[in-house]
């Protein structure tokens, strides 16, 4: 009996022990897995810290290098006058005097050209760096990046003028071989003149749309600057930018602002305007070749322009943009009423006949006013009576403006 009772007790004790060992092994395995995960995470963190350390060391070296550069004395800005050989050049410093200096071995000899700006060491005056050519921010604002939407089709009543403009501006840029075949030089520039509102700027916008050349637009008054030499500098940089981006077209609107005939200067402002004009004359037809740079000028006061500006070689073609005749007014009315819903009683030919003396801007205003009358009455289309009312309104506004101008002139002489 004693033996029979001991066997189950030992068996039960061994099972508990075995179970405890298994549980302990499971705990150790779980702990081992946690330690492995912690070790893997530690390795990842260590790699990240090493990467950050390298990045910060690089940043520290960069900052120290910048500090050393900031501690170094400033460089002198000069202009290269002549290149003697691969190691020497004649440079005019910003202070004025000229120096024969040596060049750094890290500078490309092809970059050393007369007129190029450079920086020089203060002590040895050696050329350290060649500076890129820089233009005034106002010059970059003159470039037309987005082409206008107007085309030659939108220019009404100016068929002959459009042909002359295309022959003088567009054809030399697109088909230069035709001029080489004949043996003549293409026109360098054209001048558009005529009463206000006849389409001079519109024609220039059409040229900008049709050609793939760089188009730079400037108003003559923008070249008139406050300080001495600034206007001439703008003109010089304008043509340099045009040469750099050739083929290009320079459109100078209201050129009479700087191109007035030179006479007896009465003030320093007049003398500065004349300096700007002389720079413009030199750039248009001077000693240096202008290349594929075409000029379009526009003015409604050709009578006051300087004769040197009007001579061939600067403006080879002087194109008059007159007031439109009946056919021209009809073409302009068709262009401006192309998107307008017209009633059946509207006769554009009759409207063209009764608008004698009106320019393109007047006809555009008449179409807009006629549409406004229809909108005011909430009608779906524009009728003949709307156009008649618009013509009377535009004519009355013009007469009132003319009367007020005459009254102001009378007051001035009173």
C-alpha positions as CSV (number, residue, x, y, z in Angstrom):
1,X,0.0,0.0,0.0
2,X,2.8,2.4,0.8
3,X,4.5,1.8,-2.5
4,X,1.3,2.4,-4.4
5,X,0.7,5.8,-2.7
6,X,4.3,7.1,-3.5
7,X,4.2,6.6,-7.3
8,X,1.4,9.1,-8.0
9,X,3.0,11.8,-5.7
10,X,6.4,11.6,-7.5
11,X,4.7,11.7,-10.9
12,X,2.6,14.7,-10.0
13,X,5.8,16.5,-8.6
14,X,7.7,15.8,-11.9
15,X,4.9,17.2,-14.0
16,X,4.9,20.4,-12.0
17,X,8.6,20.7,-12.3
18,X,8.4,20.1,-16.1
19,X,5.7,22.7,-16.4
20,X,7.7,25.2,-14.5
21,X,10.8,24.6,-16.7
22,X,8.7,25.1,-19.8
23,X,7.2,28.3,-18.5
24,X,10.7,29.5,-17.5
25,X,12.1,28.7,-21.0
26,X,9.2,30.5,-22.6
27,X,9.9,33.6,-20.4
28,X,13.6,33.4,-21.3
29,X,12.7,33.1,-25.0
30,X,10.4,36.1,-24.8
31,X,13.0,38.1,-23.0
32,X,15.6,37.0,-25.5
33,X,13.3,38.2,-28.3
34,X,12.9,41.6,-26.5
35,X,16.6,41.9,-26.2
36,X,17.1,41.2,-29.8
37,X,14.6,43.8,-30.8
38,X,16.2,46.3,-28.4
39,X,19.6,45.5,-30.0
40,X,18.2,46.0,-33.5
41,X,16.7,49.3,-32.5
42,X,20.0,50.3,-30.9
43,X,21.8,49.6,-34.1
44,X,19.3,51.6,-36.1
45,X,19.6,54.5,-33.7
46,X,23.4,54.3,-33.8
47,X,23.3,54.4,-37.7
48,X,21.0,57.4,-37.6
49,X,23.2,59.2,-35.0
50,X,26.3,58.5,-37.1
51,X,24.5,59.9,-40.2
52,X,23.4,63.0,-38.3
53,X,26.9,63.4,-37.0
54,X,28.4,63.4,-40.5
55,X,25.7,65.9,-41.6
56,X,26.4,68.2,-38.7
57,X,30.1,68.0,-39.2
58,X,29.7,68.9,-42.8
59,X,27.4,71.8,-41.8
60,X,30.0,73.0,-39.3
61,X,32.7,72.9,-41.9
62,X,30.5,74.9,-44.3
63,X,29.7,77.5,-41.6
64,X,33.4,77.8,-40.7
65,X,34.2,78.3,-44.4
66,X,31.6,81.0,-44.6
67,X,33.0,82.7,-41.5
68,X,36.5,82.6,-43.0
69,X,35.1,84.1,-46.2
70,X,33.3,86.8,-44.3
71,X,36.5,87.6,-42.3
72,X,38.5,88.0,-45.6
73,X,38.7,91.5,-47.0
74,X,36.2,92.6,-49.7
75,X,37.2,92.3,-53.3
76,X,37.5,95.2,-55.7
77,X,35.2,95.3,-58.7
78,X,36.8,96.2,-62.0
79,X,36.3,96.0,-65.8
80,X,38.7,94.3,-68.1
81,X,40.0,96.7,-70.7
82,X,42.4,94.4,-72.6
83,X,43.7,90.9,-72.4
84,X,47.5,90.8,-72.8
85,X,48.0,87.0,-72.5
86,X,46.6,84.0,-70.7
87,X,48.1,85.2,-67.4
88,X,47.8,89.0,-67.6
89,X,45.1,91.6,-68.3
90,X,44.6,95.4,-68.2
91,X,41.8,96.2,-65.8
92,X,40.2,99.5,-64.8
93,X,39.2,99.4,-61.1
94,X,36.1,100.9,-59.7
95,X,38.1,103.8,-58.3
96,X,39.2,104.8,-61.8
97,X,42.9,104.0,-62.5
98,X,44.0,101.2,-64.8
99,X,46.3,98.3,-63.7
100,X,48.2,95.5,-65.4
101,X,47.2,92.5,-63.2
102,X,47.6,88.8,-63.2
103,X,44.8,86.3,-63.4
104,X,44.0,83.3,-61.3
105,X,44.8,79.9,-62.7
106,X,41.2,78.8,-62.0
107,X,39.7,81.3,-64.4
108,X,38.9,80.1,-67.9
109,X,40.8,82.2,-70.4
110,X,37.8,82.3,-72.8
111,X,35.9,84.3,-70.1
112,X,38.4,87.1,-70.2
113,X,37.1,89.6,-72.7
114,X,37.2,93.4,-72.9
115,X,34.2,94.9,-71.2
116,X,33.6,92.0,-68.8
117,X,33.4,92.8,-65.1
118,X,35.6,91.0,-62.6
119,X,36.7,91.0,-59.0
120,X,40.3,91.7,-57.8
121,X,42.2,91.0,-54.6
122,X,42.7,94.1,-52.6
123,X,46.4,93.6,-52.0
124,X,47.7,91.9,-55.2
125,X,44.9,93.2,-57.5
126,X,44.9,89.8,-59.1
127,X,41.7,88.8,-60.9
128,X,39.9,86.4,-58.6
129,X,36.6,85.9,-60.4
130,X,34.7,86.9,-63.6
131,X,31.3,88.3,-62.8
132,X,28.3,87.5,-65.0
133,X,26.8,90.2,-67.1
134,X,23.9,91.9,-65.1
135,X,21.1,94.0,-66.3
136,X,18.8,96.4,-64.5
137,X,15.6,94.7,-63.1
138,X,13.7,97.2,-65.2
139,X,15.2,95.6,-68.4
140,X,13.8,92.2,-67.4
141,X,10.4,93.8,-66.9
142,X,10.4,95.0,-70.5
143,X,10.5,91.5,-72.0
144,X,7.2,90.2,-73.1
145,X,7.1,86.5,-72.0
146,X,3.5,85.7,-72.9
147,X,2.7,86.4,-76.5
148,X,-0.2,88.8,-77.2
149,X,-3.4,87.2,-78.6
150,X,-3.8,89.8,-81.4
151,X,-2.9,88.7,-84.9
152,X,-2.8,90.4,-88.3
153,X,-6.4,89.4,-88.8
154,X,-7.4,91.6,-85.9
155,X,-5.8,94.7,-87.6
156,X,-8.5,96.2,-89.8
157,X,-8.1,98.6,-92.6
158,X,-4.3,98.5,-92.7
159,X,-3.5,95.9,-95.4
160,X,-0.7,97.8,-97.1
161,X,0.8,98.9,-93.7
162,X,0.7,95.3,-92.5
163,X,2.5,94.1,-95.6
164,X,5.3,96.7,-95.1
165,X,5.7,95.8,-91.5
166,X,5.9,92.1,-92.2
167,X,8.5,92.7,-95.0
168,X,10.6,94.9,-92.7
169,X,10.4,93.0,-89.4
170,X,9.1,89.5,-89.8
171,X,10.6,88.4,-93.1
172,X,14.3,89.1,-92.2
173,X,13.9,87.1,-89.1
174,X,12.1,84.1,-90.7
175,X,13.7,84.1,-94.2
176,X,17.1,85.9,-94.1
177,X,18.3,83.8,-97.1
178,X,16.0,85.9,-99.4
179,X,17.9,89.0,-98.6
180,X,21.3,87.2,-99.0
181,X,20.1,85.9,-102.4
182,X,19.3,89.4,-103.7
183,X,22.3,91.0,-102.0
184,X,20.7,93.7,-99.9
185,X,20.6,94.4,-96.2
186,X,17.2,94.0,-94.5
187,X,15.7,97.1,-92.9
188,X,16.9,97.7,-89.4
189,X,13.8,99.3,-88.1
190,X,10.5,100.9,-88.9
191,X,8.6,103.9,-87.4
192,X,4.8,103.9,-87.2
193,X,3.3,107.3,-87.0
194,X,-0.2,108.6,-87.2
195,X,-3.1,110.0,-85.2
196,X,-3.9,108.5,-81.8
197,X,-6.1,105.4,-81.8
198,X,-5.3,104.3,-85.4
199,X,-3.7,100.9,-84.4
200,X,0.0,101.5,-84.1
201,X,0.4,99.5,-80.8
202,X,-2.1,96.9,-82.1
203,X,0.1,96.3,-85.1
204,X,3.1,95.9,-82.9
205,X,1.3,93.4,-80.7
206,X,0.4,91.4,-83.8
207,X,4.0,91.3,-84.8
208,X,4.9,90.1,-81.3
209,X,2.3,87.3,-81.7
210,X,3.4,86.2,-85.2
211,X,7.2,86.1,-84.7
212,X,9.0,83.7,-82.5
213,X,11.6,86.4,-81.6
214,X,12.2,87.8,-78.2
215,X,9.9,90.9,-77.9
216,X,10.9,93.8,-75.6
217,X,8.4,96.6,-75.1
218,X,9.4,99.9,-73.6
219,X,7.6,103.3,-73.4
220,X,9.8,106.3,-74.2
221,X,9.1,107.9,-70.9
222,X,10.6,104.9,-69.0
223,X,14.0,105.8,-70.5
224,X,13.9,109.2,-68.9
225,X,15.6,108.8,-65.5
226,X,16.3,111.2,-62.6
227,X,20.0,110.8,-62.3
228,X,22.7,111.7,-64.9
229,X,23.6,108.7,-67.1
230,X,20.9,106.4,-65.9
231,X,18.8,106.8,-69.0
232,X,21.7,106.1,-71.3
233,X,22.6,103.1,-69.2
234,X,19.1,101.7,-69.6
235,X,19.3,102.2,-73.3
236,X,22.6,100.4,-73.5
237,X,21.5,97.5,-71.3
238,X,18.3,97.2,-73.3
239,X,20.2,96.7,-76.5
240,X,22.7,94.4,-74.9
241,X,19.8,92.2,-73.6
242,X,18.3,92.2,-77.1
243,X,21.6,91.1,-78.6
244,X,22.0,88.4,-76.0
245,X,18.5,87.0,-76.8
246,X,18.6,87.6,-80.6
247,X,16.7,87.3,-82.7
248,X,14.7,90.0,-81.0
249,X,12.4,93.0,-81.5
250,X,12.5,96.2,-79.5
251,X,9.2,98.1,-79.6
252,X,9.6,101.7,-78.3
253,X,6.1,103.2,-77.8
254,X,5.7,107.0,-77.6
255,X,9.3,107.5,-78.8
256,X,8.8,111.3,-79.0
257,X,9.2,111.3,-75.2
258,X,13.0,111.0,-75.7
259,X,13.3,111.6,-79.5
260,X,12.3,115.2,-79.6
261,X,14.4,117.5,-81.8
262,X,17.5,118.8,-80.1
263,X,17.8,122.5,-79.7
264,X,19.0,125.0,-77.1
265,X,18.9,123.2,-73.7
266,X,17.1,125.2,-71.1
267,X,17.6,122.9,-68.1
268,X,19.6,120.0,-66.9
269,X,16.6,117.7,-67.4
270,X,16.6,118.6,-71.1
271,X,20.3,117.9,-71.4
272,X,19.8,114.5,-69.7
273,X,17.0,113.6,-72.2
274,X,19.3,114.5,-75.0
275,X,22.0,112.3,-73.6
276,X,19.6,109.4,-73.6
277,X,18.6,110.2,-77.2
278,X,22.3,110.3,-78.3
279,X,22.8,106.8,-76.7
280,X,19.7,105.6,-78.5
281,X,21.1,106.9,-81.8
282,X,24.4,105.2,-81.2
283,X,22.8,101.9,-80.4
284,X,20.5,102.0,-83.4
285,X,23.2,102.7,-85.9
286,X,26.5,103.1,-84.3
287,X,30.0,101.6,-84.7
288,X,29.0,98.1,-83.4
289,X,26.9,95.7,-85.4
290,X,23.5,95.3,-84.0
291,X,22.8,91.8,-85.4
292,X,19.3,90.3,-85.5
293,X,17.8,93.1,-83.5
294,X,14.8,94.9,-85.1
295,X,13.3,98.2,-83.8
296,X,9.7,99.3,-84.1
297,X,9.0,102.9,-83.0
298,X,5.5,104.4,-82.6
299,X,4.6,108.1,-82.2
300,X,1.8,110.5,-83.0
301,X,4.1,113.5,-83.1
302,X,6.5,112.8,-85.9
303,X,6.8,116.5,-86.5
304,X,8.9,117.0,-83.3
305,X,11.3,114.1,-83.8
306,X,15.0,114.7,-84.2
307,X,16.1,114.4,-87.9
308,X,19.0,112.1,-86.9
309,X,16.4,109.6,-85.6
310,X,14.4,109.7,-88.9
311,X,17.3,109.1,-91.3
312,X,17.7,105.7,-93.1
313,X,19.9,103.3,-91.2
314,X,18.0,103.9,-88.0
315,X,14.4,103.8,-89.2
316,X,14.6,102.5,-92.8
317,X,10.8,102.6,-93.2
318,X,8.6,105.3,-92.0
319,X,5.0,104.0,-92.2
320,X,2.0,106.2,-91.8
321,X,-1.0,104.8,-90.0
322,X,-3.8,107.1,-91.2
323,X,-7.4,107.4,-90.1
324,X,-9.4,104.5,-91.7
325,X,-11.5,105.1,-94.8
326,X,-14.9,103.6,-95.3
327,X,-13.5,100.1,-96.2
328,X,-11.2,100.3,-93.2
329,X,-13.9,101.3,-90.8
330,X,-16.1,98.5,-92.1
331,X,-13.3,96.0,-91.5
332,X,-12.8,97.4,-88.0
333,X,-16.5,97.2,-87.2
334,X,-16.6,93.6,-88.4
335,X,-13.7,92.7,-86.1
336,X,-15.3,94.4,-83.1
337,X,-18.8,93.0,-83.7
338,X,-17.5,89.4,-84.4
339,X,-18.7,88.2,-81.0
340,X,-21.6,90.6,-80.6
341,X,-25.2,89.4,-81.1
342,X,-26.5,91.8,-83.8
343,X,-30.1,92.4,-84.7
344,X,-31.3,92.0,-88.4
345,X,-31.6,95.8,-88.8
346,X,-27.9,96.5,-88.2
347,X,-26.1,97.5,-91.4
348,X,-22.3,97.7,-90.7
349,X,-21.7,99.4,-94.1
350,X,-24.1,102.2,-93.2
351,X,-22.4,102.6,-89.8
352,X,-19.0,102.8,-91.5
353,X,-20.3,105.6,-93.7
354,X,-21.7,107.7,-90.9
355,X,-18.6,107.4,-88.7
356,X,-16.4,109.6,-90.9
357,X,-13.3,110.8,-89.0
358,X,-13.5,108.1,-86.3
359,X,-10.4,106.0,-85.6
360,X,-10.2,102.4,-84.5
361,X,-10.4,103.2,-80.8
362,X,-13.5,105.3,-81.4
363,X,-15.2,102.4,-83.3
364,X,-14.3,100.0,-80.6
365,X,-15.9,102.4,-78.0
366,X,-19.0,102.7,-80.2
367,X,-19.5,98.9,-80.3
368,X,-19.0,98.7,-76.5
369,X,-21.5,101.5,-75.8
370,X,-24.0,99.9,-78.2
371,X,-23.7,96.7,-76.3
372,X,-24.2,98.5,-73.0
373,X,-27.4,100.1,-74.2
374,X,-28.7,96.6,-75.1
375,X,-27.7,95.3,-71.7
376,X,-29.3,98.3,-69.9
377,X,-32.7,97.4,-71.7
378,X,-32.1,93.7,-71.1
379,X,-32.5,92.9,-74.8
380,X,-30.8,89.7,-76.3
381,X,-29.3,91.6,-79.3
382,X,-27.8,94.9,-80.3
383,X,-30.0,97.0,-82.7
384,X,-29.4,99.8,-85.1
385,X,-30.8,102.3,-82.7
386,X,-28.3,101.2,-80.1
387,X,-25.4,102.0,-82.5
388,X,-27.0,105.4,-83.4
389,X,-27.2,106.3,-79.7
390,X,-23.6,105.1,-79.2
391,X,-22.4,107.2,-82.1
392,X,-24.1,110.3,-80.7
393,X,-22.7,109.6,-77.2
394,X,-19.1,109.1,-78.4
395,X,-19.3,112.2,-80.6
396,X,-20.8,114.3,-77.7
397,X,-18.0,113.1,-75.4
398,X,-15.4,114.0,-78.0
399,X,-17.0,117.5,-78.5
400,X,-17.1,118.1,-74.7
401,X,-13.5,117.1,-74.4
402,X,-12.6,119.4,-77.2
403,X,-14.6,122.3,-75.7
404,X,-12.9,121.8,-72.3
405,X,-9.5,121.7,-74.0
406,X,-10.2,125.0,-75.8
407,X,-11.5,126.5,-72.5
408,X,-8.3,125.5,-70.7
409,X,-6.2,126.9,-73.5
410,X,-8.2,130.2,-73.3
411,X,-7.6,130.3,-69.6
412,X,-3.9,129.9,-70.1
413,X,-3.7,132.9,-72.5
414,X,-6.1,135.0,-70.4
